[in-house]
Each structure stands twice: as C-alpha cells, then as structure tokens.
Amino acid sequence: MRNIGILVCKELRTYFISPIAYVVAAIFLAISSYLFVSQAMYISALSMQMVRFQQEIPPLDIHQTVFLPPFLNMTIILLLVLPLLTMRLIAEEARGHTMELLATSPVRSIELVMGKFLAAWLVVLIMLAITLHWPLMLMSATTIAWKPLFSSYLGLALMSGLFVAIGLFASSLTENQIIAAVISFGILIGLWLTGSGSSDNSTYTSVIGYLSLSAHVEHFVRGLIDTRDLTYLISMTVFALFLTHLMVESRRWK
Amino acid sequence: MIEAIGLGKRYGPHVAIEDVSFAVQKGEVLAFLGPNGAGKTTTMRILTGFMSATAGTARIAGFDIFDHPMEVKRRIGYLAENPPLYREMTVAEYLTFVAKIKGLSGRQVTVALGDVLEKCALGHVAKRLIPNLSRGYKQRVGLAQALVHNPEVLILDEPTTGLDPQQIIEIRQLITSLAGGHTIILSTHILPEATAICQRVVIINKGRVVAVDSQEHLSARVRQTEQISLGVRRPQPDTVSILNTLTGVCRVTPKPMDDNGQVFIVESELGQDIREALSETVYKNGWGLLEMRAITLSLEDVFLHLTMQETGLDPAHVETPEPTETPLA
C-alpha cells in the first residue's frame, strides 16, 4: 500500500509538471462546457418561447433535457482524450530505462500497475469534478435532479476508470507512446461500437451486445444504476489491470 | 555475500550466458571483465531481479534471488548501463523518490538524502533538473541512486562509460571509497579499471566464465616462466653465454643494442628468484647495471590470452612463450 502511495504521488507530479494533464483537461473542459452551455441556452430559449405562447408547459425534466446530451457527448470526448493521458505511463518507463529502477526496487508489479492506474484515474476524476460547477450554476435558476446526476457522474467515473485501465494496458505493450495511444484508441472504439447494428436474438449477438461499452454507460448517464452495468465496468477494469500486471511481469521472462 | 550457481540465460537457440558461477565475499570488490556482448549485463540483470534466468540461481546476503526477490531487492543498489533518471525531476526530488521506493520512510529519507548528496558531491546541483546536468553528473546521480538506501550489495554496470578522464578518476575514487562497507560487483571492458579498483576479476567471454581470480594469480597462471628485463651499459660478446650458465636460467634473449647499452630478457624457471645472482654477475664482470625489473603480464595480456584461447586463436602475439599446456583447461 505504501508503495502505491509513493508511486501515485510521483505520477501526479509528472502529470502536473509536464503540460500533458493541463492540455488534456483544457481541451476536455472547453469542448464539453461549450456543449453544455449551448444545450442549456437552447432549452432555456425553448421554455421562454413556451411561456410566451402561453402553451401548456410540459413538465420539464432538467436532467433529460439539459444534462443528458452533453454527458453523452462527454463520453466520446473522454474516449478521444484519455488515451493521450495514459499513453506514456509504462511506455515511457521502458523507453527511458527507468523501468530498471522500478523493477529492481522492492516494489511488486501489481503495486506499480495500481499506482499508475490510480494516479491517471485521479487526474480524470479531477477533470470530471470541475464540470460539477454546471449544476451548481444552474441551482439558482432551477431545481436540479441530483439523483440522476449522481448516477451520471458515477457512470462517467467508472467508465473513465475502464478507459484508463485499457490505456495503461496498451502502454505496457510497447515502448512507443504513439503506438500505445493508437492501440488504446483501437480497443476503446472497438468496445464502443460492438453490438451496434445487430438486432436478432442469437447468443452471439447477446454476448457481443453485453460487451458493448456504450449501452452500459448510457444507462448510468440516463439515471439508471444497474448491477449488470456496474459489474461490466468494474470487471472489465479489473481484467485490463490484470492483463497489464501480466505484461509488466512478463518483461522479466523475455 | 553473493553467490551465483550455474546461471544461464537463453533466448530460444541463442545462448546469452551459460553456467556462470562465482562467489563474492563481504566487502570485496569484484570486476566483471569481458568484451562487449560477453554477457556481463545479462548476468547483472539476473542478479538484480530485472530478468529471470533460464538455468541456475544465485544467493545474495543469504536470500535466493528467485524465492525471496523482495528481500534481495531491499539489499541491492543497482546502477544500470544507462542510469535510470527521470527527466522531470530535480536531483533531490529524484533521490528522495528512490529512497522511498527502496523502503526508507520519514526521517530516514532526509538523512539518507543528505548523506548521499555529500558522498557523491552532488550538494550544489541538488536543486537542478536532471536533464540539465552534464554526463558526468548524471552518472554520479545514477551512482547516488544505487547508494541512497545504503545497500549491502552494489551492482554497477559499466559505471565509467562515456565519461572524460577526470570524471573517470572521480568515479573510481568514489567506488574505491565505498569498498569495505559494501560488497561491489562492477562490470567493465576497460582493463586498467579492473586493476585499479578491484581485488578480484571474473573474466567472461561469449557468455561463459573463463577465469575467476585475483589479477596476480591470473598472470601467474598464464605465465610459464619468470621473466626479468636486464639492462647493462657495456655488454660483452660473451654476456649471453655467461648469463646462461647461472643456475635456474633457461633462456636469454638479447634485445638490439642502443646508445645506452643493451637489454636482455632473462627467463628462469617458475619460482626461481635469480635477481641476486644476476646483479652479482653483472657487477663482477663490470658490465654496468642500468636496470633490472621483473616482467609481469598486464591484465591485457592475460585477458587476450584467455579469450583468444577460448576461441582457438593463436595467442602467440601475447608476450608469453608458447604454452606447453593449457593453463585453464
């Protein structure tokens, strides 16, 4: 545990000393904030119009109308920026010979993997936490549905955990950061798209459908916490971390 | 302290090292000597736990490197060929991180950092970023990294490669000052380095240990006769024949005359000390003694001899008589 803490501190330092964390966070926040603001303005204009024409105002679901669209888009933005955050984690240690230091220190490879995973995940969680100012800002204007909002953030947090774990695994496969990024894009986009487009009820499609990342995440973002989705995200994350552990360990046997 | 037993490493059909065995006593400095690609780095990487072996094992401080890797790693400081340095850290930050990751905590870290900065004379660059340091300083930071947790065993892979002569001397002095308190293995392909800082030498070639011994013993093993270089001012035509009559002398080879006189290489049987008889003869005949010194084989000669023999090349150009038997077969 102690070693994990030391490694998390070291990785966080590296993230915040180099520009990478700031660049990724800035791009993520700029795009998603733009999407959120334009959605909020659109809905507010729409409700104004309804009031002006004295129409029967349908009950406005603030979560479904204001938060859901930008959150769904956020999942895609995270899919595109997180591999850039994780690509250097192990690849850079291997390329810069610092792996020799870590591998000859009294640190287990699982501690190494967990330290790196937690550090990168923490950076993403900070990015997500910054977006919490959206509902806080809207609090003065309307009543916020906090429960579905909590479900959305839980889903986004777990999903970014999985993205980070997959990115870490990709980073453990190579010494080249670009290749690591391309591999994690490949895995993530593949997982995102599986299951889309097929509609028959064979075992094959139901298995493939279960693997589909987008469906599971969408449930969370809509406000539904389902144990199936929880199990999916957590077990996939653990599996990716386990594979990373195997890759790190196997370097010894080469 | 360190004991390697039949270490081997294969990559498919390619054999990197085979049956490497040796032992190092506590406080001893051992050199790993061999041409590039001989298997020095592989052996060191196995000892430090960075790599696995395909055969054999090793014990460090009584712990088997495969059964108790964590215990072993706590007791080892390792400087790899390329010092493992982080670009984004200052020297002090880096050494603090290494101290923590090696298992020190709290006060220990601060104390260890102060000690190692002083030992490696890094105090004035402690706040500099590592990539801005010169090659020599980077190497010193690498050495400091291996030393920071005060390990019992130090494994240094070519610690002086790529440094200028002044820096080489500094690093060697530093290593010499560490001997005694630490058990040290260092690898090098520079022969004088092994002579300068190590008590014992393991010569390794093509993945096999060719010889393990002290330098003096090694030269004695390759040499079949004692050789003395004798310089006289006024040699006579019968000098060679007179010298040949001395007891123990088996061959006298005159070197060409020059302005100062002539040099004779006098060979005698192993273990025979003929220096006294020689000087007396020269004095009695009034040849004028200029110099007399025992010729010892340098480590270069021994090294060439051993590694050539291994590959079946003719070691004739090494300054030794034709070997009548293989000294290390």
Interface residues (C-beta under 8 A of the other chain):
Chain A: R2 N3 I6 L7 K10 R13 T14 I17 S18 G96 H97 T98 M99 E100 L101 L102 A103 T104 S105 P106 V107 R108 R252 W253 K254
Chain B: R45 T48 G49 F50 M51 S52 M70 K73 R74 I76 Y78 A80 N82 P83 P84 L85 Y86 R87 E88 M89 E93 F97 V98 K100 I101 K102 G103 S105 Q145
